Amino acid sequence: MNKEWSELNKTMQSQIKRKDTYEAGIATLFNLRNQLIQVFASFNDELSREEFDAIPFINADGYHSKTIAYSMWHIFRIEDIVAHVLIAEDEQVFFAGNYQERINSPIITTGNELVKQQIADFSKQLNLKDLYSYIFEVKESTEKILRSLFFDDLKKKVSEERKEYLKSLNVVSTDENAIWLIDYWCNKDIRGLIQMPLSRHWIMHLEASLRIKNKIHL
């Protein structure tokens, strides 16, 4: 893992555990996310359309077995769902902004159910310009939610009613590769959701995307 990102992530996790350093922890989180989003933004200048859709590690195990376009979709669909359905309990950016139609996506889910060639085929369908609009809007909306939270809010857990509501939205596939996400998220408190997926999940997929980029640029 990138040492600077890893250190920022560790610092943030430590800071948000204590009331007197909580606000500093949110600032550290935003610093980390700003660094990461700049790398995602740089791909738009550095990669061709075909490179966004390339899947050089198609048979590998791990995050690098995806495409960069898919990884961007996946990170920010998950963030949108977690931030809006489970934390803020309001409408997802995806639906409010009519992003399924704009991005030309055949799915509304996180994409966990897709494998190998399905990921490559999915990636080719996406409108990258609107995918970028989506990721920036999700980032901004999540940070607005985080700014509104108080330290004591971080202990709040997802209610059973919210969990059932999440299931009813069909934004997580019932496929075995995806359905586990619901229990995974709903067993966390808000602090746990900030730590994963609102920070560490970005790092893991971005590092995998850089590995893909380096492979196709050899």
Helices and strands as residue ranges (DSSP letters): H 3-15, G 19-21, H 22-46, H 49-53, G 63-65, H 68-80, I 81-88, H 93-96, H 99-103, H 117-125, H 128-148, G 151-155, H 160-169, H 180-186, H 190-195, H 200-216
